[in-house]
Amino acid sequence: MAACVALVTACAAFAPAPPVLTLVLDAGHGGKDPGNLGTGRYTTTEKDITLDVTLQLGAYIEENLPEVKVIYTRKDDSFPALRERVRIANEAQADLFVSIHCDAFDNAGARGSSTYVMGMHKSEESLRVAMRENASMFKEEGYERNYDGFDPNDPDTYIALSLRQNVNLDASLTLGAAIQQQFKERVGRRDRGVKQAGFYVISYTTMPSTLVELGFLTNPEEEDFLQSENGKAYMASAIYRAFRDTYLASRSDLEQVAPADPNSQAAETENSEHAPTEENAQVEGHASIADDTASAENAPLETAPTLGSEVWFGVQILTAESALPPDSPDLRGHSEAKPYIRHGLYKYVTGHHAHPDQAHEAKKALRAEGFEGAFVVAFDGKTQIPMSRARTMLNLPMQ
């Protein structure tokens, strides 16, 4: 009896910790919806490639990141409706949603990878891609009833969709930029950038969400790459690394979106057969306040007063694709906010506080003003650092 008790105690001591993050992976199309057919040289289409990449991505995460719970919208050649994909993510109260697709165009020369987040399309290309991917709902029975008049082919539909408030835009943009960086630097893909568009599956989810276009199946060279086992493994690995090194690292401190020290993990899977990479990969360091432009709106925040260290705290209120003028409506009167640049995105910070508690109070006031996604960030001089490091440098207790 004592031995049994000891065995139970030992098992309890080594029981795995519960997941700290739930990720929903969505393989685009499926079943009766093949997605785009590419050049027609292959019997497999977009739905097959997206499923293969999604399952490999999930396998990398499940094998290497036990703290992450992975949920799939499909693991076979089935056809979940768009609203069903959204329901799966929302009912799971997921922390992140990633939808994987392949692009197509009538010009066979079009190539490159892109990542989309929720928002109003700013180009004809974004509208084109959103319309094509949203058209999956036409393959659903009774789609007119199920989507309350949402018409994927009506541009006016997207105007209403863009009015949906998304407090998760910052996290979505950051992950999207990290994915694009991995595609470009590790896999050698042409970087078509992070864009905003009205995709149904990332507009109605209630968590940070991105939609990834791996490349153009209508481009013979890209189609050959994405149809190959090696190509699919590289693309899955790139998304995995972006998730691990940028998004997941940020969850180590819920109030901080800075990555952990990349040098501590840079070589972790560099030679792993389960996460392929290319030579000469680049590792990004910490972000800094923008100080390389002449315009006043991009001028750096003044360094903190000397208090035995250069550590100070601010409140990040929004992320933009480009620099904003001081009178931008997006800043809502906070012309004093200054950006730091990370992954090519401008992240605006206001306030200059010596203690994190002061910044947290400012954060509450800013959220009440409408910046619902505002959070506290820490800096050492002009360099953004993790909140935990800032507390250590100031000899403050961890929270």
N, C-alpha and C positions, 0 to 999 in steps of 0.2 A: 504494500500500500504506500509506504514511504517512497519507494522507487517511482511509483506512478505519479505521486505528488511532485517529486523532484523533476520528473520528465515534463509534466505540465508546466511547472514553473520555468524550466529551461526554455520550453517552446514559447511561452509568453514573453520571456525576456528577448527572444530573437524574432518576435512577430514583426512583420514589415510595418513601417509607419504608414498611416493612411495617406492617400494622394493629397497633394497640396494644390493641384491644378487639374482641371478637366478640359481636355482639348477635343473638339469635334472635327474630324477630317471628312471632307465631302468630295468624293470622286464624281466629277461632273458627268451628266447624261446617264446612259445605261439602259439595258433592256431594249424596248422598242424605239428608244431614242439613241441613235448611233453617234450623235454629235456630228462634227464635220468629217467628211470622207477623205480629206487630203487630196493627193494627186490621183488616187484611184489605183496606185501600183500595189497596194497592200490590201489584204482581206480584213485586217484589223483597222479600227477607226479610232476617233477621239475617245470614245467611251472606254476602250480597252487600255489605251495608254494612261488615261487618268486613273483608272483603277489600279494598274500595276504600280504607278508612282505613289499613289496614296497608300497602298498596302506596304510598300517598301519603307516609306516615310514612317508609317505607324510602327513597323517592326524595329526600325532604328530607335525610336523613342521608347518603346516597350522594353527593349533589351538594355538600353543605356540609362534611361531616366525613370526609375521605378516610382518616383514621386509624382509622375504624371499619369492620369487616367485618360486613356484614349477611347473615344467613341466614334464609330464609323456610321455614316448615313447609308452606306452600302458596302458590302464586302464581296459581292458577286455581280453577275450581269442582270441586276434588277433595275427597276425604274422608280425610285421614290419621287413623288411630286415635289415641286419646289417648296410648296407650303409644308410638306412633310419633313423636308430637310431642315427647314426653319424650326418646326415644332420639336424635332429631336434635340436640337441645340438649346432651345429655350427651356424645355421641360427638364433637361439635364442641368440647368443652371450653369452651363459651361462658362469657362473663363476665356475661351478663345475658339474661333471658328475659322477654318481654312478650307476654301473650296478650290479644286484644281481642275484646270481646263487646258485646251489647246486652241490656238487662234487659226483663222483662215482669212484669205483675201483673194480677190480676183486677179491680183497681180502676183505672179509666182515669185517675184523678187522680194516681196515683203518678208522680213525676218526679224527675229529678236524676241526677248521675253519681257513681260510686263506684269505689274501687280496693281490691282484695283482696290480701292476702299470706297465706302459709301459716300455719296455726294452728288452734286449736280455735274453732269458731264460738261467739260470745258472745251471740247473739240468734237469735230464730226467723227473722228476715229473712236473716241470713247462712247459716243452715242451708238455708233455702228456695232461695236462689240457688245454693249449692253443689250441692244435689241436682239442680236443673234443668240446670246445665251439665255435671255428671258423667254425666247420663243419656244423653249422646251415645254412651257405650259400648254402650248397648242396640242401637244400629244396626250394631254390629260382629258379624261371624260368630264364634261361639265365644267370646264375651266372658267367659262364666263360667270357661272354662279360662285365658284370657289374663290375667285380673285376679285370679287366686287367691282367688276368693270375695268380692272387693270388690263390695258391693251399694250402689249410689248411693242407694237408697231406705231403707236401714236406718241409723237414727241411731247405732247401736252401732258401725257401720263407722268413723264419724268420730272416735270416742273413740280407737281404735287408731291412726288416721292422725295424730291430734294429738300422739302421743308421738314422732313422728319429729323428731329434733333438727335444727334449722336454724340453723347458725352465720351464715347470711346474712340473718337477720331484720332487723338494723339497716339494712343497705343497701336491703333491699326496702321497709321502712317509709319510709325517707327519700325514695326515688323515688316511692312511692305518694303521699306528702304533697305532693311537688312537682307531680305530675300534677294532683292535686285543686286545688291553688292556681292552676294555670294555667287549668283548666276554669272556676273561679269568677271569677277576676279578668280573664282575657282573653276568655273566650267567654261569660260570663254564665250559666253553668249553675248549677243548685242543687247545693250541695256536700253529698253524703251521707256524706262522710268516707272514711277508710282503715280497713278492717276486716280481721279474720282469719277465715278459713274453710278448710274442707278440700277445696279444689279439687284434683283429681288432678294436673292438668298443672303446678301450681306447688308441689306437695308432693313430687313425686318427681324434680324437677330438682335438680341439684347446684350451682346458682349462684343469686344473688339473682334473685327472680322476682316478677312482679306480674300480676294479672289485672284488666283495666280494663273496667268496664261503662259504655259511653258515654252511655246514657240509656235511657228506657223507650219501646219501640216501641208499647206499648199505650196510651200517652198521645198523642193526635192531634197536639198541638203539637210535642212532642219528635220524634215520628215524621216529621213534615213537615221539621223541621230536619235530622235525621240522614239523611233520604232526599235532601236537596238537595246539590248539588255544593259549594255554599258551606259548608254545615254540616259536611260530611265534611272539607273542607279545613281548617276552623278546628280541629276536634277533632284531626286529625293534627298540625297545627302546634303545638297545645298540648302534646301528648305529646313532640314533638320538642324544644320549648324546655325542658321539664322534664328531659329526658334530657341535653341539651347543657349547660344552665346549672347543673344540680345534680349529676347522676350523673357525667357525663363530666368535669366540672371537678374532681371529687374524685379522679379517677384521675391527676391531675398529680402527686400525692404519695400513694404507696400506703399510707402510714401515717396519712393525714389525710383526713377526710371533709368538711372545710370547703370551700365553693365558692370559685372564683377571684373576684377583685373584679368584681362584676356590672357596674360602671360601664364596664369596658373592653369589654364585649360588648353592653350594653343596646340599642344602636341598630343593631347589625350587620345584622339582617334586619327591622328595624322596618317598612320600606316595601317589602320584597321581595315580588314576586308569587309567589315560591315558598314563602313562610312567612307567611301572612296573620295579622294581629293586629287587636285592637280598640283604640280610643283609651283614654287614661288608664290604661295598664297600669302595674302597680306592680312595682318591683324591690326584692327583699329584700336587706338588708345582712347583716352577720355576726351570728352568734348570741352571746348573752351568758348567763352564769351566772344562774340564776333568783334574783331578789332582790325579787320583788314579792308574796310571800306571807308570811303570818304564821306558818305552821307550821314547826316546827323542822326537819322532814325536807327542806324546800325551801329552807332558808337557804343563802345563797351561800357558796362557799368563800372563806376569807380571802385577801386579796390577797397576792401574793408579797412576800417581804422585799426591801427596796431593794438592788438589785445593779447600779445604773446603768441598769436598765430594769425593767419590770413583767412581763417574759416568764417564763413557767413552763410546766411540762409535767405532764400527768396521763395516766391510762389510762382510756379509755372502756370500760365493761364490759357495758352493756346499754342498750336503748331500751325505753321503756314508753309506752303511750297516755295514762297519767295518772300523777300523783305517787304514789310508793310510800312506805309507812311504813318507818321504819328497821328494823323486824323482818321485813320482807317476805322470804319464802323465795327470791324471785328474786335478792336481793342476797347470799345465801349468807353471812350474817354480816358483810358489809361495810356496817355501818350508817353509817360515816363518808362513804360515797359521796354526792355531791351532784349535782343535775341542772342542765344548761343546757337551754333550750328552743329547739327549731328545728322549723319547719313544724308546730307544735302538738304535737310529741313530746318526751318527757322523756328526755334522754340522760345517763346517770349516769356520773360521773367520780370516780375515786379517786386519791389520791396528789397530791403537790405537790412537784415536782422542779425544781431549778435547771438541770439539764443533761438533754438528751434521752437520753443513754446510761443515766442512772439510771432514766428512765421505761421504756426498753426492757427493762431487767432486771426491773423490776416487772411489765411486761407478760408476760414469760415465766412468772413465778411465777403470775400470775393465770390464764393459759391452762392451766397445770398444775392449777389448782384447778377447772377446768371452764368457765371463760369463754373458750371457744375462739375467739370472734370479737373478743377484746379488742385494742385498738390504741391507739397513742399520739396524743394531741391536744395542741395548743399553745394558750396563752392569752396575751394582753397585758392584764394586770389581770383584768377579768371578761369580756373579749371574746375569743371563739374566733377564731384566725387560722390561715392555712395554715402548715404546718410549714416550708415554704421561707422564708416571711417571718420566722418566729421565728429561724431559723438566721442569716438576714441581719442581723437586729437584734442578735444576740449575736456576730456576726462568726465564726460557725462554718462549716466547710466543708459544701457540699451533699453529699447522699448519693444 
